[in-house]
Amino acid sequence: MQTYLTIFINGEPFHCDSSMSLMNILYYLNINVDTIIIEYNKQIIDRDSFSSLFFKNNDSLEIITIVGGG
């Protein structure tokens, strides 16, 4: 039986399966993991942890995109 939960991504509710890792969600959202920083419940997350981070109901993610320019 699947368990669904709601997390907040950049302040917006996002409904997902509880078995989805952070990496799964980023791929689902088609986000390039090489150009972002993730804040999870007010803590910056190391990229090496993306595959092992799983969520609880009402967790919060901020996805910060790095943009180069000149």
mmCIF file of the N, C-alpha and C atoms, coordinates in Angstrom:
data_MODEL
# 
_entry.id   MODEL 
# 
loop_
_atom_site.group_PDB 
_atom_site.id 
_atom_site.type_symbol 
_atom_site.label_atom_id 
_atom_site.label_alt_id 
_atom_site.label_comp_id 
_atom_site.label_asym_id 
_atom_site.label_entity_id 
_atom_site.label_seq_id 
_atom_site.pdbx_PDB_ins_code 
_atom_site.Cartn_x 
_atom_site.Cartn_y 
_atom_site.Cartn_z 
_atom_site.occupancy 
_atom_site.B_iso_or_equiv 
_atom_site.pdbx_formal_charge 
_atom_site.auth_seq_id 
_atom_site.auth_comp_id 
_atom_site.auth_asym_id 
_atom_site.auth_atom_id 
_atom_site.pdbx_PDB_model_num 
ATOM 1   N N  . MET A 1 1  ? 0.837  -1.178 0.000   1.00 0.00 ? 1  MET A N  1 
ATOM 2   C CA . MET A 1 1  ? 0.000  0.000  0.000   1.00 0.00 ? 1  MET A CA 1 
ATOM 3   C C  . MET A 1 1  ? 0.889  1.251  0.000   1.00 0.00 ? 1  MET A C  1 
ATOM 4   N N  . GLN A 1 2  ? 0.580  2.185  -0.870  1.00 0.00 ? 2  GLN A N  1 
ATOM 5   C CA . GLN A 1 2  ? 1.354  3.410  -0.961  1.00 0.00 ? 2  GLN A CA 1 
ATOM 6   C C  . GLN A 1 2  ? 0.869  4.422  0.071   1.00 0.00 ? 2  GLN A C  1 
ATOM 7   N N  . THR A 1 3  ? 1.832  5.170  0.580   1.00 0.00 ? 3  THR A N  1 
ATOM 8   C CA . THR A 1 3  ? 1.522  6.230  1.524   1.00 0.00 ? 3  THR A CA 1 
ATOM 9   C C  . THR A 1 3  ? 1.924  7.553  0.891   1.00 0.00 ? 3  THR A C  1 
ATOM 10  N N  . TYR A 1 4  ? 0.998  8.474  0.863   1.00 0.00 ? 4  TYR A N  1 
ATOM 11  C CA . TYR A 1 4  ? 1.258  9.778  0.274   1.00 0.00 ? 4  TYR A CA 1 
ATOM 12  C C  . TYR A 1 4  ? 1.393  10.821 1.370   1.00 0.00 ? 4  TYR A C  1 
ATOM 13  N N  . LEU A 1 5  ? 2.177  11.848 1.071   1.00 0.00 ? 5  LEU A N  1 
ATOM 14  C CA . LEU A 1 5  ? 2.343  12.933 2.014   1.00 0.00 ? 5  LEU A CA 1 
ATOM 15  C C  . LEU A 1 5  ? 2.459  14.234 1.251   1.00 0.00 ? 5  LEU A C  1 
ATOM 16  N N  . THR A 1 6  ? 2.359  15.319 1.999   1.00 0.00 ? 6  THR A N  1 
ATOM 17  C CA . THR A 1 6  ? 2.479  16.649 1.416   1.00 0.00 ? 6  THR A CA 1 
ATOM 18  C C  . THR A 1 6  ? 3.728  17.303 1.984   1.00 0.00 ? 6  THR A C  1 
ATOM 19  N N  . ILE A 1 7  ? 4.588  17.766 1.075   1.00 0.00 ? 7  ILE A N  1 
ATOM 20  C CA . ILE A 1 7  ? 5.737  18.575 1.469   1.00 0.00 ? 7  ILE A CA 1 
ATOM 21  C C  . ILE A 1 7  ? 5.558  19.934 0.806   1.00 0.00 ? 7  ILE A C  1 
ATOM 22  N N  . PHE A 1 8  ? 6.364  20.888 1.188   1.00 0.00 ? 8  PHE A N  1 
ATOM 23  C CA . PHE A 1 8  ? 6.280  22.215 0.600   1.00 0.00 ? 8  PHE A CA 1 
ATOM 24  C C  . PHE A 1 8  ? 7.578  22.510 -0.131  1.00 0.00 ? 8  PHE A C  1 
ATOM 25  N N  . ILE A 1 9  ? 7.460  22.811 -1.423  1.00 0.00 ? 9  ILE A N  1 
ATOM 26  C CA . ILE A 1 9  ? 8.614  23.142 -2.250  1.00 0.00 ? 9  ILE A CA 1 
ATOM 27  C C  . ILE A 1 9  ? 8.493  24.607 -2.639  1.00 0.00 ? 9  ILE A C  1 
ATOM 28  N N  . ASN A 1 10 ? 9.452  25.398 -2.185  1.00 0.00 ? 10 ASN A N  1 
ATOM 29  C CA . ASN A 1 10 ? 9.426  26.852 -2.395  1.00 0.00 ? 10 ASN A CA 1 
ATOM 30  C C  . ASN A 1 10 ? 8.079  27.441 -1.989  1.00 0.00 ? 10 ASN A C  1 
ATOM 31  N N  . GLY A 1 11 ? 7.557  26.930 -0.862  1.00 0.00 ? 11 GLY A N  1 
ATOM 32  C CA . GLY A 1 11 ? 6.314  27.454 -0.293  1.00 0.00 ? 11 GLY A CA 1 
ATOM 33  C C  . GLY A 1 11 ? 5.031  26.880 -0.863  1.00 0.00 ? 11 GLY A C  1 
ATOM 34  N N  . GLU A 1 12 ? 5.135  26.067 -1.912  1.00 0.00 ? 12 GLU A N  1 
ATOM 35  C CA . GLU A 1 12 ? 3.945  25.501 -2.560  1.00 0.00 ? 12 GLU A CA 1 
ATOM 36  C C  . GLU A 1 12 ? 3.769  24.036 -2.153  1.00 0.00 ? 12 GLU A C  1 
ATOM 37  N N  . PRO A 1 13 ? 2.537  23.598 -1.862  1.00 0.00 ? 13 PRO A N  1 
ATOM 38  C CA . PRO A 1 13 ? 2.321  22.194 -1.509  1.00 0.00 ? 13 PRO A CA 1 
ATOM 39  C C  . PRO A 1 13 ? 2.631  21.274 -2.690  1.00 0.00 ? 13 PRO A C  1 
ATOM 40  N N  . PHE A 1 14 ? 3.258  20.143 -2.387  1.00 0.00 ? 14 PHE A N  1 
ATOM 41  C CA . PHE A 1 14 ? 3.596  19.137 -3.387  1.00 0.00 ? 14 PHE A CA 1 
ATOM 42  C C  . PHE A 1 14 ? 3.256  17.787 -2.783  1.00 0.00 ? 14 PHE A C  1 
ATOM 43  N N  . HIS A 1 15 ? 2.401  17.031 -3.456  1.00 0.00 ? 15 HIS A N  1 
ATOM 44  C CA . HIS A 1 15 ? 1.964  15.729 -2.972  1.00 0.00 ? 15 HIS A CA 1 
ATOM 45  C C  . HIS A 1 15 ? 2.824  14.657 -3.626  1.00 0.00 ? 15 HIS A C  1 
ATOM 46  N N  . CYS A 1 16 ? 3.373  13.763 -2.803  1.00 0.00 ? 16 CYS A N  1 
ATOM 47  C CA . CYS A 1 16 ? 4.258  12.730 -3.344  1.00 0.00 ? 16 CYS A CA 1 
ATOM 48  C C  . CYS A 1 16 ? 4.120  11.451 -2.543  1.00 0.00 ? 16 CYS A C  1 
ATOM 49  N N  . ASP A 1 17 ? 4.648  10.392 -3.117  1.00 0.00 ? 17 ASP A N  1 
ATOM 50  C CA . ASP A 1 17 ? 4.703  9.099  -2.450  1.00 0.00 ? 17 ASP A CA 1 
ATOM 51  C C  . ASP A 1 17 ? 5.787  9.161  -1.380  1.00 0.00 ? 17 ASP A C  1 
ATOM 52  N N  . SER A 1 18 ? 5.541  8.580  -0.238  1.00 0.00 ? 18 SER A N  1 
ATOM 53  C CA . SER A 1 18 ? 6.514  8.628  0.857   1.00 0.00 ? 18 SER A CA 1 
ATOM 54  C C  . SER A 1 18 ? 7.803  7.886  0.530   1.00 0.00 ? 18 SER A C  1 
ATOM 55  N N  . SER A 1 19 ? 7.802  7.060  -0.510  1.00 0.00 ? 19 SER A N  1 
ATOM 56  C CA . SER A 1 19 ? 9.013  6.319  -0.879  1.00 0.00 ? 19 SER A CA 1 
ATOM 57  C C  . SER A 1 19 ? 9.950  7.129  -1.782  1.00 0.00 ? 19 SER A C  1 
ATOM 58  N N  . MET A 1 20 ? 9.537  8.347  -2.165  1.00 0.00 ? 20 MET A N  1 
ATOM 59  C CA . MET A 1 20 ? 10.362 9.166  -3.047  1.00 0.00 ? 20 MET A CA 1 
ATOM 60  C C  . MET A 1 20 ? 11.449 9.885  -2.255  1.00 0.00 ? 20 MET A C  1 
ATOM 61  N N  . SER A 1 21 ? 12.679 9.749  -2.726  1.00 0.00 ? 21 SER A N  1 
ATOM 62  C CA . SER A 1 21 ? 13.790 10.488 -2.126  1.00 0.00 ? 21 SER A CA 1 
ATOM 63  C C  . SER A 1 21 ? 13.831 11.894 -2.720  1.00 0.00 ? 21 SER A C  1 
ATOM 64  N N  . LEU A 1 22 ? 14.668 12.726 -2.153  1.00 0.00 ? 22 LEU A N  1 
ATOM 65  C CA . LEU A 1 22 ? 14.872 14.061 -2.714  1.00 0.00 ? 22 LEU A CA 1 
ATOM 66  C C  . LEU A 1 22 ? 15.308 13.958 -4.166  1.00 0.00 ? 22 LEU A C  1 
ATOM 67  N N  . MET A 1 23 ? 16.237 13.050 -4.470  1.00 0.00 ? 23 MET A N  1 
ATOM 68  C CA . MET A 1 23 ? 16.719 12.887 -5.850  1.00 0.00 ? 23 MET A CA 1 
ATOM 69  C C  . MET A 1 23 ? 15.568 12.493 -6.778  1.00 0.00 ? 23 MET A C  1 
ATOM 70  N N  . ASN A 1 24 ? 14.700 11.581 -6.343  1.00 0.00 ? 24 ASN A N  1 
ATOM 71  C CA . ASN A 1 24 ? 13.543 11.180 -7.152  1.00 0.00 ? 24 ASN A CA 1 
ATOM 72  C C  . ASN A 1 24 ? 12.656 12.376 -7.477  1.00 0.00 ? 24 ASN A C  1 
ATOM 73  N N  . ILE A 1 25 ? 12.410 13.218 -6.492  1.00 0.00 ? 25 ILE A N  1 
ATOM 74  C CA . ILE A 1 25 ? 11.555 14.390 -6.703  1.00 0.00 ? 25 ILE A CA 1 
ATOM 75  C C  . ILE A 1 25 ? 12.217 15.384 -7.648  1.00 0.00 ? 25 ILE A C  1 
ATOM 76  N N  . LEU A 1 26 ? 13.518 15.602 -7.496  1.00 0.00 ? 26 LEU A N  1 
ATOM 77  C CA . LEU A 1 26 ? 14.217 16.528 -8.386  1.00 0.00 ? 26 LEU A CA 1 
ATOM 78  C C  . LEU A 1 26 ? 14.184 16.033 -9.827  1.00 0.00 ? 26 LEU A C  1 
ATOM 79  N N  . TYR A 1 27 ? 14.384 14.729 -10.028 1.00 0.00 ? 27 TYR A N  1 
ATOM 80  C CA . TYR A 1 27 ? 14.278 14.177 -11.385 1.00 0.00 ? 27 TYR A CA 1 
ATOM 81  C C  . TYR A 1 27 ? 12.853 14.295 -11.919 1.00 0.00 ? 27 TYR A C  1 
ATOM 82  N N  . TYR A 1 28 ? 11.868 14.013 -11.069 1.00 0.00 ? 28 TYR A N  1 
ATOM 83  C CA . TYR A 1 28 ? 10.471 14.129 -11.477 1.00 0.00 ? 28 TYR A CA 1 
ATOM 84  C C  . TYR A 1 28 ? 10.149 15.552 -11.930 1.00 0.00 ? 28 TYR A C  1 
ATOM 85  N N  . LEU A 1 29 ? 10.709 16.531 -11.231 1.00 0.00 ? 29 LEU A N  1 
ATOM 86  C CA . LEU A 1 29 ? 10.472 17.939 -11.566 1.00 0.00 ? 29 LEU A CA 1 
ATOM 87  C C  . LEU A 1 29 ? 11.404 18.451 -12.667 1.00 0.00 ? 29 LEU A C  1 
ATOM 88  N N  . ASN A 1 30 ? 12.260 17.559 -13.193 1.00 0.00 ? 30 ASN A N  1 
ATOM 89  C CA . ASN A 1 30 ? 13.188 17.894 -14.276 1.00 0.00 ? 30 ASN A CA 1 
ATOM 90  C C  . ASN A 1 30 ? 14.129 19.041 -13.876 1.00 0.00 ? 30 ASN A C  1 
ATOM 91  N N  . ILE A 1 31 ? 14.685 18.928 -12.677 1.00 0.00 ? 31 ILE A N  1 
ATOM 92  C CA . ILE A 1 31 ? 15.591 19.946 -12.153 1.00 0.00 ? 31 ILE A CA 1 
ATOM 93  C C  . ILE A 1 31 ? 17.025 19.439 -12.274 1.00 0.00 ? 31 ILE A C  1 
ATOM 94  N N  . ASN A 1 32 ? 17.892 20.250 -12.843 1.00 0.00 ? 32 ASN A N  1 
ATOM 95  C CA . ASN A 1 32 ? 19.303 19.917 -13.000 1.00 0.00 ? 32 ASN A CA 1 
ATOM 96  C C  . ASN A 1 32 ? 19.979 20.024 -11.630 1.00 0.00 ? 32 ASN A C  1 
ATOM 97  N N  . VAL A 1 33 ? 20.394 18.890 -11.069 1.00 0.00 ? 33 VAL A N  1 
ATOM 98  C CA . VAL A 1 33 ? 20.955 18.883 -9.717  1.00 0.00 ? 33 VAL A CA 1 
ATOM 99  C C  . VAL A 1 33 ? 22.341 19.523 -9.649  1.00 0.00 ? 33 VAL A C  1 
ATOM 100 N N  . ASP A 1 34 ? 22.953 19.786 -10.795 1.00 0.00 ? 34 ASP A N  1 
ATOM 101 C CA . ASP A 1 34 ? 24.289 20.391 -10.804 1.00 0.00 ? 34 ASP A CA 1 
ATOM 102 C C  . ASP A 1 34 ? 24.255 21.898 -10.613 1.00 0.00 ? 34 ASP A C  1 
ATOM 103 N N  . THR A 1 35 ? 23.077 22.500 -10.690 1.00 0.00 ? 35 THR A N  1 
ATOM 104 C CA . THR A 1 35 ? 23.000 23.965 -10.622 1.00 0.00 ? 35 THR A CA 1 
ATOM 105 C C  . THR A 1 35 ? 22.076 24.466 -9.508  1.00 0.00 ? 35 THR A C  1 
ATOM 106 N N  . ILE A 1 36 ? 21.895 23.643 -8.465  1.00 0.00 ? 36 ILE A N  1 
ATOM 107 C CA . ILE A 1 36 ? 20.991 24.031 -7.385  1.00 0.00 ? 36 ILE A CA 1 
ATOM 108 C C  . ILE A 1 36 ? 21.635 23.843 -6.016  1.00 0.00 ? 36 ILE A C  1 
ATOM 109 N N  . ILE A 1 37 ? 21.050 24.520 -5.054  1.00 0.00 ? 37 ILE A N  1 
ATOM 110 C CA . ILE A 1 37 ? 21.322 24.299 -3.637  1.00 0.00 ? 37 ILE A CA 1 
ATOM 111 C C  . ILE A 1 37 ? 19.973 23.988 -3.007  1.00 0.00 ? 37 ILE A C  1 
ATOM 112 N N  . ILE A 1 38 ? 19.953 23.012 -2.117  1.00 0.00 ? 38 ILE A N  1 
ATOM 113 C CA . ILE A 1 38 ? 18.710 22.627 -1.455  1.00 0.00 ? 38 ILE A CA 1 
ATOM 114 C C  . ILE A 1 38 ? 18.772 22.994 0.018   1.00 0.00 ? 38 ILE A C  1 
ATOM 115 N N  . GLU A 1 39 ? 17.720 23.677 0.465   1.00 0.00 ? 39 GLU A N  1 
ATOM 116 C CA . GLU A 1 39 ? 17.533 23.924 1.888   1.00 0.00 ? 39 GLU A CA 1 
ATOM 117 C C  . GLU A 1 39 ? 16.367 23.053 2.330   1.00 0.00 ? 39 GLU A C  1 
ATOM 118 N N  . TYR A 1 40 ? 16.624 22.170 3.275   1.00 0.00 ? 40 TYR A N  1 
ATOM 119 C CA . TYR A 1 40 ? 15.619 21.235 3.781   1.00 0.00 ? 40 TYR A CA 1 
ATOM 120 C C  . TYR A 1 40 ? 15.366 21.549 5.254   1.00 0.00 ? 40 TYR A C  1 
ATOM 121 N N  . ASN A 1 41 ? 14.168 21.990 5.561   1.00 0.00 ? 41 ASN A N  1 
ATOM 122 C CA . ASN A 1 41 ? 13.815 22.378 6.929   1.00 0.00 ? 41 ASN A CA 1 
ATOM 123 C C  . ASN A 1 41 ? 14.871 23.303 7.542   1.00 0.00 ? 41 ASN A C  1 
ATOM 124 N N  . LYS A 1 42 ? 15.259 24.294 6.747   1.00 0.00 ? 42 LYS A N  1 
ATOM 125 C CA . LYS A 1 42 ? 16.185 25.361 7.151   1.00 0.00 ? 42 LYS A CA 1 
ATOM 126 C C  . LYS A 1 42 ? 17.642 24.917 7.290   1.00 0.00 ? 42 LYS A C  1 
ATOM 127 N N  . GLN A 1 43 ? 17.992 23.757 6.711   1.00 0.00 ? 43 GLN A N  1 
ATOM 128 C CA . GLN A 1 43 ? 19.372 23.266 6.706   1.00 0.00 ? 43 GLN A CA 1 
ATOM 129 C C  . GLN A 1 43 ? 19.807 23.035 5.259   1.00 0.00 ? 43 GLN A C  1 
ATOM 130 N N  . ILE A 1 44 ? 21.008 23.487 4.916   1.00 0.00 ? 44 ILE A N  1 
ATOM 131 C CA . ILE A 1 44 ? 21.539 23.221 3.577   1.00 0.00 ? 44 ILE A CA 1 
ATOM 132 C C  . ILE A 1 44 ? 21.923 21.746 3.500   1.00 0.00 ? 44 ILE A C  1 
ATOM 133 N N  . ILE A 1 45 ? 21.525 21.080 2.420   1.00 0.00 ? 45 ILE A N  1 
ATOM 134 C CA . ILE A 1 45 ? 21.762 19.647 2.248   1.00 0.00 ? 45 ILE A CA 1 
ATOM 135 C C  . ILE A 1 45 ? 22.888 19.425 1.253   1.00 0.00 ? 45 ILE A C  1 
ATOM 136 N N  . ASP A 1 46 ? 23.840 18.577 1.627   1.00 0.00 ? 46 ASP A N  1 
ATOM 137 C CA . ASP A 1 46 ? 24.934 18.195 0.749   1.00 0.00 ? 46 ASP A CA 1 
ATOM 138 C C  . ASP A 1 46 ? 24.391 17.354 -0.409  1.00 0.00 ? 46 ASP A C  1 
ATOM 139 N N  . ARG A 1 47 ? 24.885 17.592 -1.603  1.00 0.00 ? 47 ARG A N  1 
ATOM 140 C CA . ARG A 1 47 ? 24.421 16.875 -2.800  1.00 0.00 ? 47 ARG A CA 1 
ATOM 141 C C  . ARG A 1 47 ? 24.546 15.356 -2.648  1.00 0.00 ? 47 ARG A C  1 
ATOM 142 N N  . ASP A 1 48 ? 25.532 14.892 -1.891  1.00 0.00 ? 48 ASP A N  1 
ATOM 143 C CA . ASP A 1 48 ? 25.711 13.449 -1.682  1.00 0.00 ? 48 ASP A CA 1 
ATOM 144 C C  . ASP A 1 48 ? 24.545 12.821 -0.921  1.00 0.00 ? 48 ASP A C  1 
ATOM 145 N N  . SER A 1 49 ? 23.747 13.633 -0.249  1.00 0.00 ? 49 SER A N  1 
ATOM 146 C CA . SER A 1 49 ? 22.619 13.136 0.546   1.00 0.00 ? 49 SER A CA 1 
ATOM 147 C C  . SER A 1 49 ? 21.299 13.111 -0.219  1.00 0.00 ? 49 SER A C  1 
ATOM 148 N N  . PHE A 1 50 ? 21.268 13.603 -1.435  1.00 0.00 ? 50 PHE A N  1 
ATOM 149 C CA . PHE A 1 50 ? 20.016 13.727 -2.185  1.00 0.00 ? 50 PHE A CA 1 
ATOM 150 C C  . PHE A 1 50 ? 19.296 12.382 -2.341  1.00 0.00 ? 50 PHE A C  1 
ATOM 151 N N  . SER A 1 51 ? 20.038 11.305 -2.551  1.00 0.00 ? 51 SER A N  1 
ATOM 152 C CA . SER A 1 51 ? 19.411 10.003 -2.779  1.00 0.00 ? 51 SER A CA 1 
ATOM 153 C C  . SER A 1 51 ? 18.952 9.335  -1.490  1.00 0.00 ? 51 SER A C  1 
ATOM 154 N N  . SER A 1 52 ? 19.493 9.748  -0.364  1.00 0.00 ? 52 SER A N  1 
ATOM 155 C CA . SER A 1 52 ? 19.162 9.089  0.900   1.00 0.00 ? 52 SER A CA 1 
ATOM 156 C C  . SER A 1 52 ? 18.224 9.921  1.775   1.00 0.00 ? 52 SER A C  1 
ATOM 157 N N  . LEU A 1 53 ? 17.806 11.085 1.292   1.00 0.00 ? 53 LEU A N  1 
ATOM 158 C CA . LEU A 1 53 ? 16.911 11.938 2.068   1.00 0.00 ? 53 LEU A CA 1 
ATOM 159 C C  . LEU A 1 53 ? 15.461 11.630 1.706   1.00 0.00 ? 53 LEU A C  1 
ATOM 160 N N  . PHE A 1 54 ? 14.686 11.202 2.692   1.00 0.00 ? 54 PHE A N  1 
ATOM 161 C CA . PHE A 1 54 ? 13.263 10.926 2.527   1.00 0.00 ? 54 PHE A CA 1 
ATOM 162 C C  . PHE A 1 54 ? 12.484 11.874 3.430   1.00 0.00 ? 54 PHE A C  1 
ATOM 163 N N  . PHE A 1 55 ? 11.231 12.083 3.120   1.00 0.00 ? 55 PHE A N  1 
ATOM 164 C CA . PHE A 1 55 ? 10.461 13.153 3.736   1.00 0.00 ? 55 PHE A CA 1 
ATOM 165 C C  . PHE A 1 55 ? 9.420  12.670 4.720   1.00 0.00 ? 55 PHE A C  1 
ATOM 166 N N  . LYS A 1 56 ? 9.018  13.608 5.586   1.00 0.00 ? 56 LYS A N  1 
ATOM 167 C CA . LYS A 1 56 ? 7.878  13.438 6.474   1.00 0.00 ? 56 LYS A CA 1 
ATOM 168 C C  . LYS A 1 56 ? 6.837  14.472 6.059   1.00 0.00 ? 56 LYS A C  1 
ATOM 169 N N  . ASN A 1 57 ? 5.612  14.237 6.437   1.00 0.00 ? 57 ASN A N  1 
ATOM 170 C CA . ASN A 1 57 ? 4.542  15.165 6.101   1.00 0.00 ? 57 ASN A CA 1 
ATOM 171 C C  . ASN A 1 57 ? 4.880  16.575 6.592   1.00 0.00 ? 57 ASN A C  1 
ATOM 172 N N  . ASN A 1 58 ? 4.637  17.556 5.740   1.00 0.00 ? 58 ASN A N  1 
ATOM 173 C CA . ASN A 1 58 ? 4.830  18.987 6.013   1.00 0.00 ? 58 ASN A CA 1 
ATOM 174 C C  . ASN A 1 58 ? 6.293  19.436 6.053   1.00 0.00 ? 58 ASN A C  1 
ATOM 175 N N  . ASP A 1 59 ? 7.223  18.599 5.585   1.00 0.00 ? 59 ASP A N  1 
ATOM 176 C CA . ASP A 1 59 ? 8.610  19.055 5.455   1.00 0.00 ? 59 ASP A CA 1 
ATOM 177 C C  . ASP A 1 59 ? 8.673  20.181 4.437   1.00 0.00 ? 59 ASP A C  1 
ATOM 178 N N  . SER A 1 60 ? 9.743  20.971 4.523   1.00 0.00 ? 60 SER A N  1 
ATOM 179 C CA . SER A 1 60 ? 9.886  22.132 3.656   1.00 0.00 ? 60 SER A CA 1 
ATOM 180 C C  . SER A 1 60 ? 11.198 22.070 2.874   1.00 0.00 ? 60 SER A C  1 
ATOM 181 N N  . LEU A 1 61 ? 11.097 22.320 1.576   1.00 0.00 ? 61 LEU A N  1 
ATOM 182 C CA . LEU A 1 61 ? 12.266 22.402 0.694   1.00 0.00 ? 61 LEU A CA 1 
ATOM 183 C C  . LEU A 1 61 ? 12.303 23.770 0.044   1.00 0.00 ? 61 LEU A C  1 
ATOM 184 N N  . GLU A 1 62 ? 13.463 24.336 -0.023  1.00 0.00 ? 62 GLU A N  1 
ATOM 185 C CA . GLU A 1 62 ? 13.684 25.512 -0.855  1.00 0.00 ? 62 GLU A CA 1 
ATOM 186 C C  . GLU A 1 62 ? 14.720 25.100 -1.884  1.00 0.00 ? 62 GLU A C  1 
ATOM 187 N N  . ILE A 1 63 ? 14.391 25.267 -3.148  1.00 0.00 ? 63 ILE A N  1 
ATOM 188 C CA . ILE A 1 63 ? 15.297 24.941 -4.237  1.00 0.00 ? 63 ILE A CA 1 
ATOM 189 C C  . ILE A 1 63 ? 15.852 26.257 -4.763  1.00 0.00 ? 63 ILE A C  1 
ATOM 190 N N  . ILE A 1 64 ? 17.143 26.435 -4.595  1.00 0.00 ? 64 ILE A N  1 
ATOM 191 C CA . ILE A 1 64 ? 17.811 27.683 -4.991  1.00 0.00 ? 64 ILE A CA 1 
ATOM 192 C C  . ILE A 1 64 ? 18.632 27.384 -6.225  1.00 0.00 ? 64 ILE A C  1 
ATOM 193 N N  . THR A 1 65 ? 18.353 28.093 -7.307  1.00 0.00 ? 65 THR A N  1 
ATOM 194 C CA . THR A 1 65 ? 19.048 27.877 -8.570  1.00 0.00 ? 65 THR A CA 1 
ATOM 195 C C  . THR A 1 65 ? 20.227 28.840 -8.684  1.00 0.00 ? 65 THR A C  1 
ATOM 196 N N  . ILE A 1 66 ? 21.363 28.280 -9.066  1.00 0.00 ? 66 ILE A N  1 
ATOM 197 C CA . ILE A 1 66 ? 22.564 29.068 -9.259  1.00 0.00 ? 66 ILE A CA 1 
ATOM 198 C C  . ILE A 1 66 ? 22.606 29.501 -10.728 1.00 0.00 ? 66 ILE A C  1 
ATOM 199 N N  . VAL A 1 67 ? 22.750 30.807 -10.937 1.00 0.00 ? 67 VAL A N  1 
ATOM 200 C CA . VAL A 1 67 ? 22.769 31.345 -12.290 1.00 0.00 ? 67 VAL A CA 1 
ATOM 201 C C  . VAL A 1 67 ? 24.070 32.104 -12.475 1.00 0.00 ? 67 VAL A C  1 
ATOM 202 N N  . GLY A 1 68 ? 24.796 31.744 -13.518 1.00 0.00 ? 68 GLY A N  1 
ATOM 203 C CA . GLY A 1 68 ? 26.031 32.470 -13.835 1.00 0.00 ? 68 GLY A CA 1 
ATOM 204 C C  . GLY A 1 68 ? 25.740 33.603 -14.806 1.00 0.00 ? 68 GLY A C  1 
ATOM 205 N N  . GLY A 1 69 ? 26.612 34.528 -14.853 1.00 0.00 ? 69 GLY A N  1 
ATOM 206 C CA . GLY A 1 69 ? 26.417 35.631 -15.779 1.00 0.00 ? 69 GLY A CA 1 
ATOM 207 C C  . GLY A 1 69 ? 27.601 36.579 -15.714 1.00 0.00 ? 69 GLY A C  1 
ATOM 208 N N  . GLY A 1 70 ? 27.511 37.556 -16.498 1.00 0.00 ? 70 GLY A N  1 
ATOM 209 C CA . GLY A 1 70 ? 28.610 38.504 -16.490 1.00 0.00 ? 70 GLY A CA 1 
ATOM 210 C C  . GLY A 1 70 ? 28.246 39.778 -17.175 1.00 0.00 ? 70 GLY A C  1 
# 
